[in-house]
Amino acid sequence: MRFMILGLGTRQETQLAAPDVIRAVEKAGKLVAQDFTGSLDLSGVEADAVVVLGGDGSILRAARRMGEHQIPVIAVNLGRLGFLADVSPEDLPNVLKDFEQGKCRIAEHLMFRCEVFINGKRSHDFLGLNEVSIQTGPPFSMLDLDLYIDSEPVTAYSCDGLIISSPVGSTGHSLSAGGPILRKDLQAFVISPISPHTLTNRPVVDSADRVYEVVVDESSPGEAFVVVDGCVLCELNIADRVRVARAEPKFQLVVPPGHSYYRTLREKLRWSGRVRRISEGK
């Protein structure tokens, strides 16, 4: 088995974990590449799996860097929450062994392409995994945004921003904005407004086979910015358009035996608790 290791070397937790991870990988197979600086061109690296150290942010960076050439990811959690990074450093040797023996499942997840059109011309083309958000900027006034699905007008929002999220991203910013949790293997997007100035606007879930477009309305008083997977892509002005659609590549996550989607939700969101009644006098 051929392995690659990726991580953000400027973080102390990555520096501390890296030597043990390298030893575990070299024991399990052949280490063909390692990069802790973000400078390595991954397009020519041939590997059976990539071990990513960090949290979900590290996973998003790895997916973006792999681009059209997605490699199965073994996600080692060095962060706090980690919906995607679900393998502890202590469990990594066993997971590598299970992967080599074919006991791990490879889960494929929806990726999207975000295109930005400024003055009618495409200015940006970005491959993402988590979410696209259009957010307000200085002077931090509300935005007026128009939503189109397959070129059909859907609704207009007066809000602090709008999130178009994949199922993987539904447990992130979208969830904090009141959006629903989508199972990660669903082929759908969720559109969640941020602080909408109306009681009638609610999150919308629709098929990933549709094309989603957001246009900055002429009456919008504030500046807007496009943010994809935590990276500021560009500034938007009146009539600029953001288009989101399914991408051909799929993010591939290695799922070890015994790991499951609902187990992750129970542990990360602490869903296992119950509300108990307290009897009087106790």
Backbone torsions as a table, in degrees:
resi	resn	phi	psi	omega
1	MET	NA	138.0	178.9
2	ARG	-106.1	130.1	-176.0
3	PHE	-125.5	150.8	172.3
4	MET	-124.9	147.1	178.8
5	ILE	-119.4	131.2	176.8
6	LEU	-128.0	145.8	177.4
7	GLY	-173.4	166.6	178.4
8	LEU	-95.8	102.5	-171.9
9	GLY	-68.9	-12.9	179.5
10	THR	-78.8	-11.1	-179.6
11	ARG	-91.1	136.0	-175.3
12	GLN	-62.2	-39.6	-178.4
13	GLU	-64.8	-32.7	176.4
14	THR	-69.5	-42.9	178.3
15	GLN	-59.8	-39.2	-178.5
16	LEU	-72.5	-36.6	-175.6
17	ALA	-84.3	-24.3	-171.6
18	ALA	-57.2	-46.0	-178.1
19	PRO	-59.0	-43.0	179.3
20	ASP	-67.6	-37.8	178.8
21	VAL	-65.8	-43.5	178.8
22	ILE	-60.3	-43.8	178.8
23	ARG	-62.4	-42.3	-179.7
24	ALA	-64.3	-40.7	-179.8
25	VAL	-68.2	-43.7	-179.9
26	GLU	-65.3	-28.7	176.9
27	LYS	-74.4	-33.1	-176.8
28	ALA	-83.7	-25.4	-176.4
29	GLY	-174.6	-149.8	-177.4
30	LYS	-103.6	125.6	176.3
31	LEU	-87.8	107.2	-174.5
32	VAL	-92.7	-20.0	179.7
33	ALA	-164.2	150.0	172.4
34	GLN	-145.1	141.6	-177.9
35	ASP	-147.4	118.6	177.7
36	PHE	-116.2	12.9	-179.1
37	THR	-116.1	-15.9	-177.0
38	GLY	79.2	15.0	-175.5
39	SER	-102.0	-12.4	-174.9
40	LEU	-75.8	134.2	174.2
41	ASP	-78.2	113.4	-174.2
42	LEU	-87.0	-7.9	-173.8
43	SER	-64.0	-27.9	-177.8
44	GLY	-102.1	5.5	-178.0
45	VAL	-85.1	124.8	177.2
46	GLU	-101.9	113.7	-178.9
47	ALA	-145.3	153.9	177.2
48	ASP	-83.5	-24.6	178.5
49	ALA	-160.3	154.7	175.5
50	VAL	-118.7	127.6	177.0
51	VAL	-92.6	117.4	-177.3
52	VAL	-108.7	125.3	179.4
53	LEU	-99.0	133.8	176.4
54	GLY	137.1	-147.1	176.4
55	GLY	-113.7	-159.5	-178.6
56	ASP	-65.1	-29.7	177.0
57	GLY	-62.2	-38.6	177.2
58	SER	-65.7	-35.8	177.6
59	ILE	-65.0	-43.5	179.7
60	LEU	-62.5	-41.6	178.3
61	ARG	-63.9	-41.5	180.0
62	ALA	-63.6	-43.7	179.4
63	ALA	-62.3	-41.2	179.4
64	ARG	-65.4	-40.3	-178.1
65	ARG	-70.6	-33.6	178.8
66	MET	-71.0	-26.9	174.4
67	GLY	58.5	-127.2	-177.1
68	GLU	-72.5	-14.6	-175.5
69	HIS	-108.2	76.1	-177.0
70	GLN	-80.8	132.2	-179.8
71	ILE	-115.6	142.2	177.6
72	PRO	-53.0	134.5	-174.3
73	VAL	-107.8	127.7	167.5
74	ILE	-100.3	109.9	-169.3
75	ALA	-97.4	111.7	-179.0
76	VAL	-97.5	119.4	-173.3
77	ASN	-83.2	113.2	171.2
78	LEU	-113.9	4.0	-177.6
79	GLY	-96.7	-155.1	-175.2
80	ARG	-97.6	-53.4	-173.6
81	LEU	-98.5	-72.0	171.6
82	GLY	70.4	73.7	173.7
83	PHE	-72.5	-33.3	177.9
84	LEU	-91.5	-45.0	179.7
85	ALA	-77.7	97.5	-169.0
86	ASP	-120.9	9.2	-180.0
87	VAL	-110.4	127.3	177.9
88	SER	-79.9	154.1	177.7
89	PRO	-57.3	-33.4	-179.3
90	GLU	-68.9	-30.6	-178.7
91	ASP	-85.8	-10.5	-173.4
92	LEU	-56.8	-46.6	179.8
93	PRO	-55.7	-41.1	179.2
94	ASN	-68.4	-38.1	178.8
95	VAL	-65.8	-41.3	177.2
96	LEU	-61.2	-39.8	178.2
97	LYS	-65.5	-44.7	178.3
98	ASP	-63.4	-38.7	179.0
99	PHE	-64.1	-43.6	180.0
100	GLU	-62.6	-34.1	-178.3
101	GLN	-88.0	3.9	177.0
102	GLY	76.0	20.9	-178.1
103	LYS	-90.0	-8.2	-178.5
104	CYS	-94.0	147.5	175.5
105	ARG	-95.1	142.9	175.8
106	ILE	-102.5	111.1	180.0
107	ALA	-94.4	125.9	178.8
108	GLU	-97.3	132.2	-176.1
109	HIS	-122.2	147.2	-179.0
110	LEU	-60.7	133.1	168.6
111	MET	-116.6	162.0	-177.4
112	PHE	-132.5	161.7	174.0
113	ARG	-115.1	126.8	178.8
114	CYS	-107.8	121.0	177.8
115	GLU	-116.1	139.1	178.3
116	VAL	-116.7	130.7	179.8
117	PHE	-115.1	116.7	179.7
118	ILE	-114.3	125.7	-175.3
119	ASN	55.3	35.7	175.8
120	GLY	82.3	-3.1	-178.3
121	LYS	-115.5	141.0	179.6
122	ARG	-70.2	122.2	-177.1
123	SER	-109.8	-23.8	-177.6
124	HIS	-141.5	144.8	177.7
125	ASP	-141.1	113.1	-168.3
126	PHE	-132.3	131.4	176.0
127	LEU	-91.8	126.0	-176.4
128	GLY	-132.6	168.3	-178.7
129	LEU	-122.9	-35.0	-168.0
130	ASN	-96.8	-66.1	-172.3
131	GLU	-165.7	157.9	168.1
132	VAL	-115.9	131.0	175.4
133	SER	-128.5	138.5	171.8
134	ILE	-105.5	116.7	-171.2
135	GLN	-123.4	151.5	179.2
136	THR	-72.1	151.8	175.2
137	GLY	-129.5	-170.8	179.6
138	PRO	-52.6	134.6	7.0
139	PRO	-88.5	26.3	175.7
140	PHE	59.4	41.5	171.2
141	SER	-86.8	167.8	176.4
142	MET	-64.6	152.6	176.4
143	LEU	-102.3	147.0	170.1
144	ASP	-108.9	113.2	-173.8
145	LEU	-124.9	138.4	177.0
146	ASP	-107.0	131.4	179.9
147	LEU	-105.0	131.7	174.5
148	TYR	-123.2	140.0	173.3
149	ILE	-124.7	121.5	-174.2
150	ASP	52.2	43.2	177.2
151	SER	69.9	2.8	178.4
152	GLU	-94.7	130.1	176.6
153	PRO	-61.2	132.3	-178.6
154	VAL	-108.6	-59.4	-179.2
155	THR	-163.0	168.8	175.3
156	ALA	-118.5	140.8	-178.0
157	TYR	-117.1	137.0	162.0
158	SER	-111.6	112.3	-166.5
159	CYS	-161.0	176.4	173.9
160	ASP	-84.6	-10.2	179.4
161	GLY	166.4	176.7	-178.8
162	LEU	-141.8	136.5	-178.2
163	ILE	-116.2	128.5	170.1
164	ILE	-111.6	112.5	-169.4
165	SER	-118.8	144.2	169.7
166	SER	-79.4	170.2	174.5
167	PRO	-57.6	-38.2	177.9
168	VAL	-61.4	-39.8	-178.3
169	GLY	-82.0	-5.0	-175.4
170	SER	-67.6	-17.7	177.8
171	THR	-95.1	11.4	-179.5
172	GLY	-107.4	-122.8	-176.6
173	HIS	-59.5	-38.4	-179.6
174	SER	-60.9	-42.1	178.3
175	LEU	-62.6	-41.9	179.3
176	SER	-64.7	-26.8	179.1
177	ALA	-87.2	5.9	177.7
178	GLY	96.3	11.7	179.9
179	GLY	-79.9	164.0	-179.5
180	PRO	-80.8	161.1	172.9
181	ILE	-89.2	124.8	176.1
182	LEU	-103.6	135.2	173.9
183	ARG	-58.5	138.9	-168.0
184	LYS	-65.1	-20.0	-180.0
185	ASP	-95.0	4.3	174.7
186	LEU	-69.3	146.1	177.9
187	GLN	-101.3	78.3	-174.3
188	ALA	-155.0	164.2	171.1
189	PHE	-122.1	152.8	174.5
190	VAL	-121.1	133.3	179.0
191	ILE	-108.6	118.4	-175.4
192	SER	-124.5	119.8	174.9
193	PRO	-76.2	147.7	176.6
194	ILE	-98.9	115.9	179.2
195	SER	49.1	59.3	179.2
196	PRO	-68.0	144.2	-177.2
197	HIS	-92.1	51.4	176.7
198	THR	-166.9	152.8	179.1
199	LEU	-89.8	-5.7	-175.4
200	THR	-92.7	-16.2	179.8
201	ASN	-81.5	127.7	179.2
202	ARG	-133.2	158.8	176.2
203	PRO	-57.7	146.6	-179.3
204	VAL	-120.6	134.5	175.5
205	VAL	-115.8	130.8	180.0
206	ASP	-146.8	171.7	-172.9
207	SER	-64.9	145.8	176.0
208	ALA	-73.2	-8.1	179.2
209	ASP	-83.5	-1.9	179.7
210	ARG	-97.2	164.2	179.2
211	VAL	-108.1	127.7	-175.7
212	TYR	-109.5	131.3	179.4
213	GLU	-131.4	138.8	176.8
214	VAL	-123.6	129.6	-178.6
215	VAL	-120.1	135.0	175.2
216	VAL	-74.6	117.9	-175.9
217	ASP	-69.8	154.4	-178.6
218	GLU	-62.2	-26.3	-177.4
219	SER	-88.0	1.1	-177.1
220	SER	-66.7	123.9	-173.6
221	PRO	-85.3	-21.4	-172.5
222	GLY	-111.8	171.6	175.8
223	GLU	-80.5	155.6	-179.7
224	ALA	-133.2	152.8	179.1
225	PHE	-133.2	145.3	175.2
226	VAL	-96.2	126.4	178.7
227	VAL	-122.7	123.8	-179.5
228	VAL	-119.1	119.8	179.4
229	ASP	50.2	40.4	176.8
230	GLY	85.9	-2.5	179.7
231	CYS	-105.4	127.7	176.6
232	VAL	-72.1	118.3	-175.6
233	LEU	-86.8	-49.7	-179.2
234	CYS	-171.5	172.9	175.0
235	GLU	-93.0	147.0	177.6
236	LEU	-113.3	147.6	174.3
237	ASN	-124.7	-177.7	-177.5
238	ILE	-54.5	133.3	175.6
239	ALA	74.9	-1.5	174.5
240	ASP	-68.5	151.6	-170.7
241	ARG	-127.4	137.4	175.4
242	VAL	-116.3	125.8	-177.9
243	ARG	-116.1	130.7	-179.6
244	VAL	-125.2	129.6	-179.8
245	ALA	-149.9	161.4	178.0
246	ARG	-56.8	138.2	175.7
247	ALA	-99.9	157.0	179.9
248	GLU	-70.4	-44.7	178.4
249	PRO	-64.2	152.6	175.8
250	LYS	-124.4	136.0	175.5
251	PHE	-71.8	132.4	-176.1
252	GLN	-114.9	119.3	-178.0
253	LEU	-114.5	128.9	177.5
254	VAL	-78.2	122.7	-179.3
255	VAL	-109.2	110.6	-179.2
256	PRO	-69.1	160.3	175.3
257	PRO	-56.8	139.0	178.8
258	GLY	87.5	-12.0	177.8
259	HIS	-92.8	141.2	179.2
260	SER	-148.8	165.0	-178.1
261	TYR	-62.8	-48.3	-176.5
262	TYR	-72.8	-27.9	173.1
263	ARG	-62.8	-42.2	178.7
264	THR	-62.0	-44.2	179.2
265	LEU	-63.0	-42.1	-179.9
266	ARG	-60.9	-43.2	-175.6
267	GLU	-76.7	-40.6	-175.2
268	LYS	-79.4	-37.0	-178.4
269	LEU	-99.7	0.3	179.3
270	ARG	56.2	48.9	179.7
271	TRP	-77.2	-6.9	-173.1
272	SER	-77.5	-10.9	-177.5
273	GLY	-76.0	155.2	177.2
274	ARG	-123.8	149.9	174.4
275	VAL	-81.8	125.0	-177.7
276	ARG	-114.8	141.5	176.8
277	ARG	-82.3	139.7	180.0
278	ILE	-104.4	117.4	-178.5
279	SER	-68.9	151.4	179.4
280	GLU	-63.9	139.2	178.7
281	GLY	85.3	2.0	179.1
282	LYS	-121.0	NA	NA
